[in-house]
Amino acid sequence: MPDILKTIEARDPVEKEFHQAVHEVIESVKPVLDRNPEYRHSAILERITEPERVIMFRVPWMDDQGMAHVNRGFRIEMNSSIGPYKGGLRFHPSVNLSILKFLAFEQVFKNALTTLSMGGGKGGSDFDPKGKSDNEVMRFCQSFMAELFRHIGPNTDIPAGDIGVGAREIGFLFGMYKKLRNEFTGVLTGKSLGWGGSLVRPEATGYGSVYFAAEMLATKEDNIEGKTCLVSGSGNVAQYTVEKLLDMGGKVVTLSDSSGFIYDEEGIDRDKLDYVKRLKNLRRGRIQEYIDKYSAAEYTEADSTLDHNPLWNHPADCAFPSATQNEINGKDADNLIRNGVKLVCEGANMPCTPEAIDRFLDQKLLYAPGKAANAGGVAVSGLEMAQNSMRLNWTREEVDERLQIIMKSIHQTCLDASAEYGDPGNYFIGANIAGFVKVVNAMLDQGLV
């Protein structure tokens, strides 16, 4: 196994995030490889770590002043062994090939855990929608789709939203796809409700994360009620994580964005959450404005010179990192443990560094990796695909019930896999093994392709 890691690092030496994701999975599945020698004989690691297809293209667009700009577009079609490629589009200046390959690789196993027939993919651009007018975003999305439409379809690759891609962007992308292909199909998920979207889709990742946390606590005969929770981020995932925590009797004291974080010792109640939703979703404002409205809260500006994130240095019972990759490092993990946190549930993709994960596992915390805990979003995207295929719209209650069933199933699948391979209750090992086994068995069934 070290040979495959060395090969990947030598072939793509600058793709650090991708190396991290691959290393995490390969280390976890060693017992599976030992038990199934045919996996090595079939070069399954070499195959599963190499994307089936990488699409990269330029995206020219014009701003409101008539100035031309060029961004880079990507789509990583990672693995289609159990279904068409499925995964989000991310528009953010940090987007590069390494980040999208890591996200696509994680997506393969996350989708496998959902029980739905979906392969894994990811895409996006280094375009930043922040500060752009609606017309500028529309022109960019139309240019982006003018190339992407050749590579996607309802039975091939179904993108969704991610950071920087919400209902506005999905609408512009879908409109251009429909014009170019002259067909109305469920090729994108995250659509508005009036033309094919699913109820509970915006809430799904956050809700699903809390449902998973509740299942973990239930194994210890405990629940969310009365728990103080730290939540990072302030986008859809964070907002609906807070909403569901409030539904279950939890108390949330933090939220953040790239500029810094707020700490509200009194707790972020429903009125305060509604304010955050208006601030971030309608006005596209900064979290710092929260303290203008609620002066008892504290605001701490982001400081890249620090070796830790002060958000994670507050007394709490549970932590829900819901912003971005690698936001909790080893020192943050030590602070969380010292301040009483007993549960860490990843709402974002790979928000914990390997050092942080090692700390959590060493301390026997209830730790849920993102490929399990934040699978609710893609699960409801899969439900949206099903509704589009049948030309149906399920009620909110129906979708939420299906989401809860899926999250319970993922939780049990992780538990069963961890027990089967000798580490009961280790969700990190369980999630990686369960997703890996499902995908590679399908790959072997389909031959050397």
Rosetta blueprint (number, residue, H / E / L):
1 M L
2 P H
3 D H
4 I H
5 L H
6 K H
7 T H
8 I H
9 E H
10 A H
11 R H
12 D L
13 P L
14 V L
15 E L
16 K H
17 E H
18 F H
19 H H
20 Q H
21 A H
22 V H
23 H H
24 E H
25 V H
26 I H
27 E H
28 S H
29 V L
30 K H
31 P H
32 V H
33 L H
34 D H
35 R H
36 N L
37 P H
38 E H
39 Y H
40 R H
41 H H
42 S L
43 A L
44 I H
45 L H
46 E H
47 R H
48 I H
49 T L
50 E L
51 P L
52 E L
53 R E
54 V E
55 I E
56 M E
57 F E
58 R E
59 V E
60 P E
61 W E
62 M E
63 D L
64 D L
65 Q L
66 G L
67 M L
68 A E
69 H E
70 V E
71 N E
72 R E
73 G E
74 F E
75 R E
76 I E
77 E E
78 M E
79 N E
80 S L
81 S L
82 I L
83 G L
84 P L
85 Y E
86 K E
87 G E
88 G E
89 L E
90 R E
91 F E
92 H L
93 P L
94 S L
95 V L
96 N L
97 L H
98 S H
99 I H
100 L H
101 K H
102 F H
103 L H
104 A H
105 F H
106 E H
107 Q H
108 V H
109 F H
110 K H
111 N H
112 A H
113 L H
114 T L
115 T L
116 L L
117 S L
118 M L
119 G L
120 G E
121 G E
122 K E
123 G E
124 G E
125 S E
126 D L
127 F L
128 D L
129 P L
130 K L
131 G L
132 K L
133 S L
134 D H
135 N H
136 E H
137 V H
138 M H
139 R H
140 F H
141 C H
142 Q H
143 S H
144 F H
145 M H
146 A H
147 E H
148 L H
149 F H
150 R H
151 H H
152 I L
153 G E
154 P L
155 N L
156 T L
157 D E
158 I E
159 P E
160 A E
161 G E
162 D L
163 I L
164 G L
165 V L
166 G L
167 A H
168 R H
169 E H
170 I H
171 G H
172 F H
173 L H
174 F H
175 G H
176 M H
177 Y H
178 K H
179 K H
180 L H
181 R H
182 N L
183 E L
184 F L
185 T L
186 G L
187 V L
188 L L
189 T L
190 G L
191 K L
192 S L
193 L H
194 G H
195 W H
196 G L
197 G L
198 S L
199 L L
200 V L
201 R L
202 P L
203 E L
204 A H
205 T H
206 G H
207 Y H
208 G H
209 S H
210 V H
211 Y H
212 F H
213 A H
214 A H
215 E H
216 M H
217 L H
218 A H
219 T L
220 K L
221 E L
222 D L
223 N L
224 I L
225 E L
226 G L
227 K L
228 T E
229 C E
230 L E
231 V E
232 S L
233 G L
234 S L
235 G L
236 N H
237 V H
238 A H
239 Q H
240 Y H
241 T H
242 V H
243 E H
244 K H
245 L H
246 L H
247 D H
248 M L
249 G L
250 G L
251 K E
252 V E
253 V L
254 T E
255 L E
256 S E
257 D E
258 S L
259 S L
260 G E
261 F E
262 I E
263 Y E
264 D L
265 E L
266 E L
267 G L
268 I L
269 D L
270 R H
271 D H
272 K H
273 L H
274 D H
275 Y H
276 V H
277 K H
278 R H
279 L H
280 K H
281 N H
282 L H
283 R L
284 R L
285 G L
286 R L
287 I H
288 Q H
289 E H
290 Y H
291 I H
292 D H
293 K H
294 Y L
295 S L
296 A L
297 A L
298 E E
299 Y E
300 T E
301 E E
302 A L
303 D L
304 S L
305 T L
306 L L
307 D L
308 H L
309 N L
310 P H
311 L H
312 W H
313 N L
314 H L
315 P L
316 A L
317 D L
318 C E
319 A E
320 F E
321 P L
322 S L
323 A L
324 T L
325 Q L
326 N L
327 E L
328 I E
329 N L
330 G H
331 K H
332 D H
333 A H
334 D H
335 N H
336 L H
337 I H
338 R H
339 N L
340 G L
341 V L
342 K L
343 L E
344 V E
345 C E
346 E L
347 G L
348 A L
349 N L
350 M L
351 P L
352 C E
353 T L
354 P H
355 E H
356 A H
357 I H
358 D H
359 R H
360 F H
361 L H
362 D H
363 Q L
364 K L
365 L L
366 L E
367 Y E
368 A E
369 P L
370 G H
371 K H
372 A H
373 A H
374 N L
375 A L
376 G H
377 G H
378 V H
379 A H
380 V H
381 S H
382 G H
383 L H
384 E H
385 M H
386 A H
387 Q H
388 N H
389 S H
390 M H
391 R L
392 L L
393 N L
394 W L
395 T L
396 R H
397 E H
398 E H
399 V H
400 D H
401 E H
402 R H
403 L H
404 Q H
405 I H
406 I H
407 M H
408 K H
409 S H
410 I H
411 H H
412 Q H
413 T H
414 C H
415 L H
416 D H
417 A H
418 S H
419 A H
420 E H
421 Y L
422 G L
423 D L
424 P L
425 G L
426 N L
427 Y H
428 F H
429 I H
430 G H
431 A H
432 N H
433 I H
434 A H
435 G H
436 F H
437 V H
438 K H
439 V H
440 V H
441 N H
442 A H
443 M H
444 L H
445 D H
446 Q L
447 G L
448 L L
449 V L
